[in-house]
Each structure stands twice: as structure tokens, then as C-alpha cells.
Amino acid sequence: MKLALIGYGHAARALVRLIRAQRHEYPFVVTGIHTLRHGTAVDPAGLPDDPPFGPRMESVEAFLYAARADAAVELTTLEPATGEPAISHIRAAFHRRMHVATANKGPIAHAYAALRDEAVHAGVGFRFESAVMDGAPVFNVWEHTLPAVKVLGFTGALNSTSKIVIQTMEQGGTFDDGLARARTMGITEAGGAYDVEGWDSAAKTAALANVLMDARTTPQQVSTRGIGRLTAQRVREIASQGKTVRLISRARRTGARLSMRVRAEVLDRSDILALAQGTSNLILFHTDLMGTFGTVSIDPQVEQTAYGVFSDLVALTRLAPR
Ligand SMILES: NC(=O)c1ccc[n+]([C@@H]2O[C@H](COP(=O)([O-])OP(=O)(O)OC[C@H]3O[C@@H](n4cnc5c(N)ncnc54)[C@H](OP(=O)(O)O)[C@@H]3O)[C@@H](O)[C@H]2O)c1
């Protein structure tokens, strides 16, 4: 399968490394890479390992035409307020009847139902496992393993930066020390602003609700308060009572009403939601037939993001030829 990569940052470079490592068993070929500032590289016969980049092509449409790929891999920067330009990139690929895999939660949080329908109309696949919790199965798990189960809600500790900030304050540091530490670890979106204000969690909550609960919502409709007002003094008071704080995403359907919120919650240290430390993430699904169960990801790195996209690409190769 030939691939056109839109975005070539941390996640895309890790994906290319994984594709190289797996090339004998899974023969993916990258025929194009399109970036914002670093230009565009295209060769429909397959790019070399360190491709030379020429000037940036004038549009994604022109790039996709030139790359002549079967699938577009959308890995551009998250824009949590609108999901653009990633939504337009995905539409351009559907228009060319190309499959799409993305780790960008913006399009899933803002336009999932429309994009899903457009993919069906174009007769192509659309996959996004790494949009929430990297490659740990939170979307694909519903495909084959849980027939007839309906998701009634979910609860998740899904934001790594907030955990690092809280942990740093518990250990005697300041809020800014924690944020600086998260930045050094390379886990922040937009330097940490989206994480601290709760935008990252709101986008994940909306994405999960859209896919698993057909919510047709946006991050703006998630009632969101970040951790910005949390002080080191308050965090240490809470710690002295044997408790901790986590930025928690919750969604719940009650009758026709769907409530979604993101809040810094005080939890007992033994609460399962408190057990996710550092960059580890945890989600619990509340269902009708399977009760409550969950997925945990321990210290995922960018390699696990790349794996999620890779697993999507493998799934796309199994679709009927276009
Ligand atoms: N990193 C992770 O572990 C991780 C985990 C889960 C999800 N994700 C998601 O994966 C996506 C990529 O993350 P990342 O960490 O790889 O980001 P990144 O390192 O900041 O790279 C972003 C890439 O997108 C390119 N880009 C930005 N706007 C573009 C545009 N309009 N057209 C073409 N290219 C554009 C940039 O081009 P330049 O190189 O020219 O600037 C850069 O190559 C994000 O949506 C992120 O939320 C990442």
C-alpha cells in the first residue's frame, strides 16, 4: 500500500521508523511527505529513507495528486478549537478516493459523523486509533470483540501533562516547574496551554463521545475546567489527607441527555483513576451488557502513537481494493 504523509513531525517520523522495521512483513511504501515549513517530497515509485525535500506544494490537493498513494496519513498539528486544516486534508483525500489514517483528534472531535459518512460514500476506510490513548485500543476494540454492547458512558484520566504538573507539585515543586518538566518530556500540545486549560481533555472527550456514543458534539460543548487554578499549596494539602488530584474526563448518557465534563477531581490514592501516574493513561467504559471495563496504557511513547497508526494502516490493507 502506498502512503502519502501529511505532516512529518514526531509521530510521522516514528511511523516511518516502524514501517522500515516491519517492511518485510508489511510492505508499505511512502510516496509523498507534505509539511508546513519543511517543504514537500514526492516520488510515486517510493521515497528513499532520508528523502530530499523540495519547495512546499501549493495545496494538499496537488500533493495528493502527485503522490499517487492509496492512503493519506494525517499527522499535522492539533488545532483543538476547529479541527482544521486537518478536516480539509482528510476531505481532500476522500475526494481522491484515498483511505485515511490519522492520530489527530481534532477531526474526530469536531466532524466525526460527517467524515465517517463521507468515507462510506467514497468507498474508503477512515481510521484514527491513536487519536486517544495512542495505540492502546479504545476505538478498534469495539469492532469485533464486543458484539451488541452499547457504551453508556466513560471515565478517563487521559491527559499526561496535568498528571506531571500535579505530581511535581506533590513532590514540592511549583506549577510552572511541572509544566516545564512536561515540556522537556515533549508531551505537551501547544507548549502545555491546551493541556492546562483542559482543551486536550475536552477534545478527547468529544472524540470518544462522537465515535462510541454517536454524540455529534464538539469540544466546546464539553463542560471544561482545566487545572490552571490548582495551587501547589492546595495539592499538598490534599496529599496530606492521603488523596490526589487528576484531570478527569466523564461522559454519561441518561435517557436522551448526554452530559460531558472535564474537571480536576480529588480522588483517594487507591481510586483506580488515581493509579495512572506520569504519562500513563486509563479509561473505563460503562456499558449495558459488559458492565464497566477499561484500557490502561503504561508510559506510552511516540512509538505507541506510531503503532496505533500502523495498526490502522494494516486494517486498511484488509479492506476490499478500491
Ligand atoms: N506525538 C505523539 O505522541 C502524539 C500522540 C497522539 C496523537 N498525536 C497527534 O498526532 C499529530 C502529530 O503530532 P506530532 O507530535 O508529530 O506533531 P509535530 O511534531 O508538531 O509535527 C507536526 C507536523 O505537521 C506539519 N504541519 C503542520 N501544519 C501543517 C499543514 N497545514 N500542512 C502540512 N503539514 C503541516 C508540521 O510541518 P513542519 O515540520 O514543516 O512544521 C510538522 O511536520 C497531532 O495531531 C497530535 O495531536 C501525537
The ligand as an ORCA input file, in Angstrom:
! r2SCAN-3c Opt
* xyz 0 1
  N       3.427     12.873     19.384
  C       2.580     11.996     19.941
  O       2.979     11.115     20.706
  C       1.112     12.036     19.613
  C       0.230     11.218     20.343
  C      -1.127     11.159     19.987
  C      -1.590     11.984     18.958
  N      -0.716     12.802     18.314
  C      -1.240     13.677     17.258
  O      -0.511     13.462     16.051
  C      -0.403     14.700     15.335
  C       1.079     14.960     15.043
  O       1.771     15.076     16.287
  P       3.346     15.327     16.328
  O       3.762     15.171     17.739
  O       4.007     14.541     15.269
  O       3.381     16.882     15.920
  P       4.649     17.729     15.462
  O       5.908     17.048     15.851
  O       4.402     19.133     15.912
  O       4.558     17.701     13.849
  C       3.503     18.305     13.164
  C       3.800     18.207     11.682
  O       2.687     18.744     10.977
  C       3.176     19.594      9.953
  N       2.115     20.555      9.638
  C       1.512     21.446     10.452
  N       0.550     22.118      9.788
  C       0.562     21.632      8.515
  C      -0.160     21.935      7.336
  N      -1.121     22.861      7.333
  N       0.130     21.240      6.197
  C       1.093     20.302      6.173
  N       1.828     19.961      7.282
  C       1.560     20.644      8.416
  C       4.421     20.216     10.520
  O       5.221     20.734      9.476
  P       6.678     21.371      9.774
  O       7.569     20.194     10.084
  O       7.091     21.996      8.474
  O       6.487     22.304     10.892
  C       5.022     19.004     11.225
  O       5.775     18.234     10.304
  C      -1.059     15.780     16.203
  O      -2.365     15.996     15.754
  C      -1.062     15.158     17.584
  O      -2.128     15.635     18.388
  C       0.617     12.842     18.601
*
